[in-house]
Amino acid sequence: MDKTDIFIKSAKGEQEIATRVNKLPIKHRSVLIMVDGTTSEEALLAKISGMFDGKIIVNDLETHGFIERKAGSKSALQAATAKPQVLNVSAKQYMIDYMYQVLGPEADTFVGRIEKCRTNSDLAGMIDPCRDTILGVGKQKRAAEFEVKIKELMG
C-alpha cells in the first residue's frame, strides 16, 4: 500500500451509489461518493479525517468490495501537497449556513468538515457530498439551489 494509490469505485460501489441496494450507513456512503478515481489515498483520508475515523471506513469499503485500489503516480502526491490557494470565506459560510438550514443539528458532521477546509480546493471537495446528502433527505430542489449558488460564489 502506497499513500499515492488511487481508489476507484468497483461495479458494486457504482451499483450502491445508483440503487442503495446494500444500505450503507450515511458515513460510508458519503466516503464512497467522494471516491472519484483521481484523488490519492492520502488526499482522500485528509478530506475525511475531521469527520470520523476515515481509515476504518475506507478499509471497510475496500474489504467489502465497494472500492478498489490502483497504483497512483508520484505526481498525485505532489498535486496533493501543492501550494494552497486562498479560501473563499463567503462560500464557506454559505455552505455551513445552508447545511444547517436543510439538515438542522444533523449537519454537524458536514459543518465540522467544512470548517476544516483551508483552500478552495478543499471546499470544492465538499460540494458533492453536501449536495448528495441534501438529495438523500428528499430535497431535490434545495440540492440544485445549493449547487448553483455555491458554484457561483466560488467562481
C-alpha positions in Angstrom: 0.0 0.0 0.0 1.3 3.4 -1.0 -0.3 6.6 0.0 -0.3 7.7 -3.6 -2.6 4.8 -4.5 -5.9 5.9 -6.0 -9.2 4.4 -5.1 -11.8 3.8 -7.7 -15.4 2.6 -7.3 -15.9 -1.0 -8.2 -19.0 -2.2 -10.0 -20.5 -2.9 -6.6 -19.7 0.6 -5.5 -21.3 2.1 -8.6 -24.4 0.0 -8.1 -24.6 1.1 -4.4 -24.5 4.8 -5.5 -27.2 4.2 -8.0 -29.6 1.9 -6.1 -28.6 1.9 -2.4 -29.1 -1.9 -2.6 -26.6 -2.6 0.3 -28.0 0.2 2.5 -24.6 1.5 3.5 -24.5 3.8 6.6 -24.5 7.5 5.6 -20.9 8.0 6.6 -19.8 5.1 4.4 -22.0 6.3 1.5 -20.5 9.8 1.8 -17.0 8.5 1.6 -18.0 6.2 -1.3 -19.4 9.2 -3.2 -16.1 11.1 -2.6 -14.1 8.3 -4.3 -13.5 9.9 -7.8 -10.8 7.8 -9.3 -8.3 10.6 -9.3 -7.7 11.5 -5.6 -4.8 9.8 -3.8 -5.4 7.7 -0.7 -3.6 10.3 1.3 -5.7 13.2 0.0 -8.9 11.2 0.5 -8.0 10.4 4.1 -7.1 14.1 4.7 -10.5 15.2 3.4 -12.4 12.9 5.7 -10.1 12.9 8.8 -12.1 15.6 10.7 -15.5 13.9 10.3 -14.8 10.4 11.6 -12.2 7.7 11.6 -11.8 7.7 7.8 -9.2 4.9 7.7 -11.7 2.4 9.2 -14.4 3.4 6.7 -12.1 3.3 3.7 -10.9 -0.1 4.9 -14.5 -1.3 5.2 -15.4 -0.1 1.7 -12.3 -1.8 0.3 -12.8 -5.0 2.2 -16.4 -5.3 1.2 -15.6 -4.6 -2.5 -17.1 -1.2 -2.9 -13.8 0.4 -3.9 -10.6 -0.9 -5.4 -7.0 0.3 -5.2 -4.9 1.2 -8.2 -1.3 2.4 -8.1 -1.1 6.1 -8.3 1.7 8.2 -9.6 4.1 10.3 -7.5 2.6 13.4 -9.2 -0.7 12.7 -7.4 1.1 13.1 -4.1 2.8 16.3 -5.4 -0.5 17.7 -6.5 -2.0 17.0 -3.1 0.8 18.9 -1.5 1.0 21.8 -4.0 0.8 25.4 -2.8 -2.7 26.0 -1.5 -4.9 28.8 -2.8 -6.7 31.4 -0.8 -10.0 30.3 0.8 -13.3 31.8 -0.3 -14.7 32.6 3.1 -18.2 33.7 1.9 -18.6 30.4 0.1 -17.5 28.5 3.2 -20.0 30.4 5.4 -22.8 29.8 2.8 -22.2 26.1 2.9 -22.3 26.0 6.7 -25.4 28.1 6.9 -27.2 26.1 4.2 -26.4 22.7 5.6 -27.8 23.8 9.0 -30.9 25.3 7.2 -31.6 22.0 5.5 -30.4 19.4 8.0 -30.6 21.2 11.3 -28.4 19.6 14.0 -27.7 16.6 11.8 -25.5 19.0 9.7 -22.8 19.0 12.5 -20.8 16.2 10.7 -20.6 18.2 7.5 -20.1 21.5 9.1 -17.1 20.1 11.0 -15.6 19.0 7.7 -16.4 22.3 6.0 -14.8 24.3 8.9 -11.6 22.3 8.4 -11.3 23.4 4.8 -8.3 25.7 4.2 -8.4 26.1 0.4 -11.0 26.5 -2.3 -10.0 23.0 -3.5 -10.9 21.6 -0.1 -14.2 23.4 -0.1 -14.9 22.3 -3.7 -14.4 18.7 -2.5 -17.3 19.2 -0.1 -19.8 20.4 -2.7 -20.8 16.9 -4.0 -21.1 15.2 -0.6 -23.2 18.1 0.8 -25.4 18.1 -2.3 -25.8 14.4 -2.3 -26.8 14.4 1.4 -29.4 17.1 0.7 -30.7 14.9 -2.1 -30.7 11.9 0.2 -33.1 13.6 2.5 -35.5 14.2 -0.4 -34.8 17.9 -1.0 -34.1 17.8 -4.8 -34.9 21.5 -5.3 -32.8 22.6 -2.4 -29.9 20.4 -3.5 -30.0 22.1 -7.0 -30.3 25.5 -5.4 -27.3 24.8 -3.2 -25.1 23.6 -6.0 -25.8 26.5 -8.3 -25.3 29.1 -5.5 -22.0 27.6 -4.2 -20.5 27.3 -7.7 -21.5 30.9 -8.4 -19.8 32.0 -5.1 -16.7 30.0 -5.9 -16.4 31.3 -9.4 
